Structures are given as structure tokens and as C-alpha cells.
Amino acid sequence: MAVTRAGLRTLWPRVFLSGGPGLCPRPASSNTSDEFLKEKRAQIMSRGLPKQKPIEGVKQVLVLASGKGGVGKSTTAVNIALALAANDSTKSVGLLDADVYGPSIPRMMNLKGNPELTSQNLMRPLKNYGIECMSMGFLVEETVPVVWRGLMVMSAIEKLLRQVEWGQLDYLVIDMPPGTGDVQLSVSQNIPIAGAVIVSTPQDIALLDARKGAEMFRKVHVPVLGLVQNMSVFQCPKCKHETHIFGADGVRDLAKTLGLDVLGDIPLDVNIRKTCDTGQPIVVSEPQSDMAKAYLRIATEIRRRLPTPPG
């Protein structure tokens, strides 16, 4: 029998309340409706959060997040991953682009092509500058939009986490999408995360969402290692005059409010933008520059705050 949308909207609550797979049938008497709802709530709560399962071969996961888009989070994630590897050549580093709708890692890391599959049907990351990389951008054309609902995005994230042959990694850096939605919760609740870093500009509007990002990680029991103040100051290349385009020390003020540290400041510099746009991030293309050294210092601060990895 065909069911119209209107009919389905009417039928679905009845199906839910009258029982189904994993559901308790609703008591016949309406007098017991409160007890029924309490029982249902207790059943749901008893399931708890998903059990965290480590990613095979990965010692520590570091997430870089921001509440607001457009604050330079992906640029920071790429350069931090490269800085972690540059600070200690014995450490192996991977980079996962968790932004399904707007993947940036392929362009910034100068990588193209589809991942190869292993005999176990796992995807092999693409590699450049010594960093193992995986992104939705390797699976779709650069100009093709990903128009998916939440469940499909969750399925894609699960595959990017679990169906990739990462090998042996000391650090997996995850570039999270903006916001505090499904992807953030899914990643935070399904894998153990050693620490989160919040990236923000000093602008008041960005700071509002940066605070929400930090509070979200605290609610899901992910340690926040600190904040990065990005685009902190612009220095005129001709007269060397400094201008705080997005405000001064806003991230420092937020860090004090939250009881967190500022891991470092990254200036607003055209070379940071140019190098990432051309797939040659500044940590590898201009390692002696002040900007590259700023990323290297932040990577050092991150390592100091990470817990000792399991043996």
C-alpha cells in the first residue's frame, strides 16, 4: 500500500510509540504515559556514548578546530602538521581533512588523484612533504559540490577515519570543519583525542564562536591544549607600520576567561596565503622566515602539552 508524505508523518509517531525493533510497546492505558516516557528515556540514556576505538597505528590524535569559518584554521592545520614533523624528524605525521563540504588539504598540500586500495580494501593516503594525507577532496572533483545530508556526511567521516591505511603515525592532525555540529561530535565521541587546539582571529565575532568550540570539547571530555591567535597583526611591507586589522589581543582575553593558554600568534602575512594557495606551505617553502618559526614554536608548545602516548 502506498503511503503519502502526509500519511507517513501521521503513521511514524504511531509506529514509534506502538513498538518496533528495539522499541518497547506503548502501554494501552494513557494513565501510564509518564511512566512509559521515563522508561524510554532510561533506555536511551543507558546506551551511553559510543565506545571510543583508537585508529589502528595512530598513537595520538590532535584536532584543530574553530567555531567560525574563514579564520585560517586549515592553513594553520597544514603548517602545524609540517612543523610537528620538522621539529622531530623521527616522528611520523598524518593529516586528515574532516571538512567534507569544503576540503582544502589537497590544494594546500599540492596533492591530486584518487587513493589506491590495499588488498584489505583500505585507502592509502596520498603523501607530500613527508605527511600522509587523506581528504574528501581526493574522492570528488575539485569543482563538484558535496550536497549531502548529515547521515551521509557521518558515513564519509567514518570511512575517512576507519577505512584508511595510515600505517604507523605518531601524530594524526585532523582539520575539523567550522562549527560545533555532527562532525565534531562524531569524531570526538568515536576516537580518543589527545588534545584540541582552537584557532581564531582576535575579532569579537570570531571569538564568540571560538568560545563555543572550546566549551564543546570540554563537554565531550577532550582536553583543550590552548588557542592560536591567527592574523594577529599586519605589518606594512614598505613602512613596517603595524596594524591590528582584526583587533588586538582578543584571543588572549578569551584564553584568560577560559583558563587556557595562548600557544602563539600568527601574523596576517601575504606569504602565508600565497604559499598555501600554491601548495607550498610556508613551513617547507620558507623555513627560515619569521612566519615559519611562529608555526614551529606553536608545534613545540603543542607537543609539551600532549599527554605521554600509550606504550
C-alpha positions, 0 to 999 in steps of 0.5 A, a space after each residue: 500500500 502506498 503511503 503519502 508524505 502526509 500519511 507517513 508523518 501521521 503513521 511514524 509517531 504511531 509506529 514509534 510509540 506502538 513498538 518496533 525493533 528495539 522499541 518497547 510497546 506503548 502501554 494501552 492505558 494513557 494513565 501510564 504515559 509518564 511512566 512509559 516516557 521515563 522508561 524510554 528515556 532510561 533506555 536511551 540514556 543507558 546506551 551511553 556514548 559510543 565506545 571510543 576505538 583508537 585508529 589502528 597505528 595512530 598513537 595520538 590524535 590532535 584536532 584543530 578546530 574553530 567555531 567560525 569559518 574563514 579564520 585560517 584554521 586549515 592553513 594553520 592545520 597544514 603548517 602545524 602538521 609540517 612543523 610537528 614533523 620538522 621539529 622531530 624528524 623521527 616522528 611520523 605525521 598524518 593529516 586528515 581533512 574532516 571538512 567534507 563540504 569544503 576540503 582544502 588539504 589537497 590544494 594546500 598540500 599540492 596533492 591530486 588523484 584518487 587513493 589506491 586500495 590495499 588488498 584489505 580494501 583500505 585507502 592509502 593516503 596520498 603523501 607530500 612533504 613527508 605527511 600522509 594525507 587523506 581528504 574528501 577532496 581526493 574522492 570528488 572533483 575539485 569543482 563538484 559540490 558535496 550536497 549531502 545530508 548529515 547521515 551521509 556526511 557521518 558515513 564519509 567521516 567514518 570511512 575517512 577515519 576507519 577505512 584508511 591505511 595510515 600505517 604507523 603515525 605518531 601524530 594524526 592532525 585532523 582539520 575539523 570543519 567550522 562549527 560545533 555540529 555532527 562532525 565534531 561530535 562524531 569524531 570526538 565521541 568515536 576516537 580518543 583525542 589527545 588534545 584540541 587546539 582552537 584557532 581564531 582571529 582576535 575579532 569579537 565575532 570570531 571569538 564568540 564562536 571560538 568560545 563555543 568550540 572550546 566549551 564543546 570539547 570540554 563537554 565531550 571530555 577532550 582536553 583543550 591544549 590552548 588557542 592560536 591567535 591567527 592574523 594577529 597583526 599586519 605589518 606594512 611591507 614598505 613602512 613596517 607600520 603595524 596594524 591590528 586589522 582584526 583587533 588586538 589581543 582578543 584571543 588572549 582575553 578569551 584564553 584568560 576567561 577560559 583558563 587556557 593558554 595562548 600557544 602563539 600568534 600568527 601574523 596576517 602575512 601575504 606569504 602565508 596565503 600565497 604559499 598555501 594557495 600554491 601548495 607550498 606551505 610556508 613551513 617547507 617553502 620558507 623555513 627560515 622566515 619569521 612566519 615559519 618559526 611562529 608555526 614551529 614554536 606553536 608545534 613545540 608548545 603543542 607537543 609539551 602539552 600532549 599527554 605521554 602516548 600509550 606504550 
